[in-house]
């Protein structure tokens, strides 16, 4: 890997990691790589723990109470359909936004964590 750092994944605090991991497994089509009860790691099928692109959920005692300082953006060419699918899984739409050539929907997962579904024109 050499010097420097590379992006490996993102970890989200949760008072119920297993429940939140279940939502994100369904949303992303990921599989569980590790589950200790207090820490659940998911990734695309065929991706190992050291391969990166994971999302992890770690147990914390408190519930989320404020807006995320960091959130994840997901890109798709079928934004409306994906937003409908994600709300069917338990996400909530927060808002719709657009700039020339770039449109996104802000959502919250079942634990209140914000994320965006983006579509961009080429």
Phi and psi in degrees as a GROMACS rama.xvg file:
@    title "Ramachandran Plot"
@    xaxis  label "Phi"
@    yaxis  label "Psi"
@TYPE xy
80.4038  -167.162  UNK-2
-75.9801  158.944  UNK-3
93.1748  -174.564  UNK-4
-124.597  156.505  UNK-5
-132.591  153.124  UNK-6
-68.0743  130.583  UNK-7
-109.749  -41.8571  UNK-8
176.638  -170.695  UNK-9
-134.67  142.667  UNK-10
-116.855  132.92  UNK-11
-115.723  129.227  UNK-12
-70.2781  143.888  UNK-13
-156.643  144.074  UNK-14
-82.3833  -8.50004  UNK-15
-144.277  80.3915  UNK-16
-57.5303  -38.5817  UNK-17
-64.6177  -43.473  UNK-18
-63.8927  -47.0259  UNK-19
-67.5129  -38.353  UNK-20
-60.8639  -36.5011  UNK-21
-60.7588  -43.2147  UNK-22
-60.6257  -49.4085  UNK-23
-70.9384  -30.7849  UNK-24
-60.3178  -46.1393  UNK-25
-67.1331  -39.5073  UNK-26
-66.3858  -40.195  UNK-27
-103.202  -11.4644  UNK-28
73.0139  24.3271  UNK-29
-84.8419  167.836  UNK-30
-121.598  161.02  UNK-31
-79.7404  128.584  UNK-32
-97.4745  -33.9857  UNK-33
-152.723  145.463  UNK-34
-151.738  107.355  UNK-35
-101.469  1.15702  UNK-36
94.531  -45.0842  UNK-37
-98.461  -7.68019  UNK-38
-148.892  123.508  UNK-39
-125.008  128.461  UNK-40
-116.613  130.36  UNK-41
-123.835  155.411  UNK-42
-159.026  168.989  UNK-43
-60.1467  149.18  UNK-44
-54.6021  137.533  UNK-45
86.6961  -5.80002  UNK-46
-96.2137  128.894  UNK-47
-89.4476  172.809  UNK-48
-58.1289  -40.2965  UNK-49
-86.0748  1.942  UNK-50
-88.3588  -8.12727  UNK-51
83.4831  -176.139  UNK-52
64.942  30.339  UNK-53
-97.0399  160.023  UNK-54
-123.852  130.603  UNK-55
-123.277  156.132  UNK-56
-131.373  121.996  UNK-57
-116.974  140.565  UNK-58
-70.7385  132.247  UNK-59
-131.769  154.219  UNK-60
-73.955  -27.2238  UNK-61
-94.6015  157.176  UNK-62
-84.2831  158.961  UNK-63
-67.0055  134.546  UNK-64
-126.601  -12.3511  UNK-65
-135.968  170.303  UNK-66
-63.2737  142.839  UNK-67
-58.7896  143.672  UNK-68
-84.9821  -22.5022  UNK-69
-135.154  140.697  UNK-70
-140.124  164.422  UNK-71
-98.7646  138.555  UNK-72
-107.284  135.815  UNK-73
-119.197  134.955  UNK-74
-105.206  144.385  UNK-75
-154.808  157.418  UNK-76
-93.769  -4.36986  UNK-77
-124.86  58.5459  UNK-78
-57.0956  -49.2601  UNK-79
-60.2768  -42.9623  UNK-80
-66.1197  -40.9491  UNK-81
-67.251  -39.467  UNK-82
-62.5346  -42.4907  UNK-83
-62.2081  -42.0923  UNK-84
-64.0444  -43.8173  UNK-85
-67.9378  -37.4691  UNK-86
-68.8323  -31.346  UNK-87
-65.2654  -26.1804  UNK-88
-84.5641  -10.8694  UNK-89
123.868  0.244093  UNK-90
-75.413  161.686  UNK-91
-125.098  133.938  UNK-92
-76.9552  131.007  UNK-93
-100.586  -39.4391  UNK-94
-175.042  164.64  UNK-95
-119.17  138.671  UNK-96
-140.395  154.599  UNK-97
-150.63  144.286  UNK-98
-127.887  162.548  UNK-99
-53.9844  119.466  UNK-100
80.2536  7.22083  UNK-101
-151.173  118.868  UNK-102
-128.24  142.203  UNK-103
-147.742  152.715  UNK-104
-115.485  129.154  UNK-105
-91.9364  130.697  UNK-106
-128.591  167.772  UNK-107
-121.641  137.029  UNK-108
-74.517  175.865  UNK-109
-59.8041  -15.3583  UNK-110
-102.788  6.45111  UNK-111
92.7824  5.16201  UNK-112
-78.869  126.86  UNK-113
-77.1413  145.641  UNK-114
-153.378  163.619  UNK-115
-122.991  146.105  UNK-116
-113.598  120.131  UNK-117
-114.694  142.349  UNK-118
-129.317  135.03  UNK-119
-126.707  140.136  UNK-120
-82.4879  139.444  UNK-121
